[in-house]
Amino acid sequence: MISLSYHIKIRYIQRILRITDEEKTKLYLQKHNKKVSFAIWNFFSKAKVLYKHFPTHENGGGTVNFYTYEDLLIITSQNNDYMITLYHIQLDYDRPKNWQKIANYIKTIGAHNEEIFQKNQQKKTIDTESRKIEFALAKLNELIENAPSPSVSDYLQKEVTALQQEREISIEEAKKLMYEAKELKNENYKMMKDIFKGYKYTPSVAV
């Protein structure tokens, strides 16, 4: 089970339970540590990936992962072995008037992630078909070398040409999908930079 930092437990109490007094927050955690931990694990199990391996330029330039659940942003460690902290989209953003922009960013990134997934799946299908074409071309070339007559060789060569054209079309389609996915990733990164700079990131060790 993923470990929890002390910080994320405190943040849960402050932002979800709305206990904001520092001493009361610490006292609540002392009394209800297990309850708080299980609550965090529960909503994290329902969270969706927003962005993986976002560079923080903290602690030697490591990366973190972002997840979303309702109005929460959850940050996990680079290897996803512990949860670092969480932010409430409305309560924590340092420019309150712009929190709706951040919510829209998150919605857009989520839609982009789905598009990227679909494009990757399409590319996998194309790659599979391309491998089949390569196999067929190799077999046809073997047949051409051993063709019993020029007419058979000519016929087989036409088949080779047709398959080569099909392969070229597949290659271009795959390139287009890769380019489109890359552009979406770039857009996501720009939005994530804008989201991230609105929050104060404080790395914490798991406890």
Buried (B, 14 or more C-beta within 10 A) or exposed (E): EBBBBBBBBBBBBBBBEEBEEEEEBBEBBEEBBEEBBEBBEEBBEEBEBBBBEBBBEEEEEBBBBBBBBEBBBBBBBBEEEBBBBBBBBEEBBEEEEBBEBBBEBBEBBBEBBEEBEEBEEBBEEBEEBBEEBEEBBEEBEEBBEEBEEEEEBEBBBEBBEEBEEBBEEBEEBBEBBEEBBEEBBEBBBEBBEEBBEBBEBEBBEBE
